[in-house]
Amino acid sequence: MTRGAWNPDQYLRFRAERSRPFFDLLALVAPCPGGRAADLGCGTGELTPALHRATGAAETVGIDNSETMLAKSAAHAGDGVRFELANIETFEPRDPLDVVFSNAALHWVDDHRALFSRLAAMLKEGGQLAVQVPANHGHPSHTVADEVACEEPFASALGGYRRGVPVEEPEWYAGLFDSLGFREQSVRLQVYVHHLPARADVIEWTRGTLLTDYEKRLAPGLFEAFLVRYRERLLPLLSEAEPFYYPFKRILMWARK
Ligand SMILES: C[S@@+](CC[C@H](N)C(=O)[O-])C[C@H]1O[C@@H](n2cnc3c(N)ncnc32)[C@H](O)[C@@H]1O
């Protein structure tokens, strides 16, 4: 399905920082003993069993469209947890679900009105939707990537592609949940504070996520040149203080039908 830009080893370099929002989101979900849950964009699947145990579901399916990420998932399957290579945009659960959960994945899917409407329709009455999406697109670590994508030779090689930002404001999601008929909801913006050893480590961070989108679209040599340009432009915008303070905004949302 997707070309191999997702690299589990690079992604998991910041395992502790990346798993914290997962558990903050999970804390919002009420148990649904014997029910069915889905983990959309489950990555390596290493966190999916925690979702399964917390909900007490009989069956939890983790889906992801990256073969490289999902290759690690077999070790986490069993006892009601299974994994499928599937695209969030076309995924259809076999039966209505008690919990639709997604940590740090839906910002890769466009048109959140259509997407969330589809996810809401997968839920049983009383079912819960729990989603965490990064909202750090205004930080230089993200805006500089877009600037470099607009420069030559990258703009031509990318065919003019620019990564859009499908993530909306928190209150937009609250309004959407209300219009979709959810009876309860909680939507919040949370700033996660990370202390990275030095400012250059921000590049290691974005290489594991945001920059994979450019990596999969550029020839290897050109992606290396992209990284060099990104580094040259980004580092002067960041503090030299060590450890480096890296604030990261995320939206955590939960709603029940
Ligand atoms: C940042 S990782 C998050 C992984 C996991 N949820 C976690 O919390 O560690 C994002 C994952 O979303 C997956 N993804 C992105 N777009 C997707 C899509 N359209 N369908 C399925 N998976 C997708 C990627 O392959 C990647 O594994």
The ligand as an ORCA input file, in Angstrom:
! r2SCAN-3c Opt
* xyz 0 1
  C       2.281      8.653     13.971
  S       1.885      6.970     13.626
  C       0.878      6.549     15.043
  C       0.896      5.085     15.361
  C       0.126      4.640     16.619
  N      -1.283      5.010     16.541
  C       0.750      5.191     17.879
  O       0.064      5.843     18.634
  O       1.953      4.945     18.119
  C       0.689      7.198     12.342
  C       0.270      5.924     11.663
  O      -0.862      6.210     10.847
  C      -0.765      5.414      9.692
  N      -1.610      5.989      8.640
  C      -1.500      7.202      8.059
  N      -2.474      7.371      7.128
  C      -3.199      6.230      7.129
  C      -4.341      5.790      6.391
  N      -4.916      6.573      5.473
  N      -4.819      4.547      6.630
  C      -4.249      3.745      7.561
  N      -3.170      4.123      8.301
  C      -2.652      5.346      8.090
  C       0.701      5.414      9.350
  O       1.051      4.332      8.511
  C       1.341      5.337     10.743
  O       1.615      4.019     11.121
*
